[in-house]
Amino acid sequence: MDTSWEKSAACKGLDPRIFYPPGEEDAAPAKAVCDVCAVRIPCLEHALSRREKDGVWGGATEKERRRIVRQRRRERSQQKSA
């Protein structure tokens, strides 16, 4: 998988602990960094494809990524049945 996008990430050089908050409600600082990141989408897709279980990736927490995966499954299922 191509991860060349990492070189342009806004989080590069920051303390990684920011992106592993103790709870969903503590994710705002990490999400603020992701909000201004030029490679937010590739980062999120990377996390989704690898099923990253922890941390904030592409502006999404673990819970939010699970929701995205479920939504995409539903959409694929609906497309197949159409």
N, C-alpha and C positions, 0 to 999 in steps of 0.2 A: 504494500500500500504506500502510495506517495504521501510523504509527510513534509514535503518542502515548504508547505504553508507555515510550519512552526517557526521558521526564521522571521516571519513578519508578524508574529503574534504579539499583541499588546501586553501579554503577561510575561513575555520573555524577560528574565532577570528579576522578576518580582518574587517575593517570598511565597513558595508554593502552598504554605499553610493557609493563605487567604482563600485558596480554591478548595479547601477541605474543611469547611466550617462544621462545628459540632451539630448543627441542626439546620433544617430548611430555612428557618426564620433568620438565620445568621448569614445568609448567602448574599445579601445586598452589596457588600464591598466587591466581591468577585464578579457579580453581575454587572456592576458599574464599569469594571475594566472590560468585560466582554462587550458591553453596549457600544464602546468606541473602537472595537477591534475590527480591523479590515479582513480578518480571516475567521470570523465567528462561525460562518456556515460550514466551511471545511472542518473546523474543530468539532462542531456539533455532529456532523456526519461521521467523523472519525470515532467519536465516543459511541454513537449509536451502532455503528458497524462492529465495534469491538465489545459492545455490551459493557461499557465502563460502569461499574457499580457505585463508585464513590466520586465525590467531588463535583465541582461545577465545570462543565465543558460547554463551550459555545453558548454560554449564557443560560444553560439549563441545569437544574439540579437533578439528582438521581430520580426523584419522584416525577419531575417534569419529563425526563427522558423516557421513563416507563410509559407515561401517558402518550408521548409521541409515537412510540413503538406500537402501542395498542391501537391508536388511531390509524396508523398506516396499515396495520393488519386488517382492520375493518374496511378501509378503503379498497385494499386489494381484493378482499373477499367480495365486496359489492361489485367490483369491476368484473370479476370472474362470473358472477351470477347474472350479470346484465346481458 
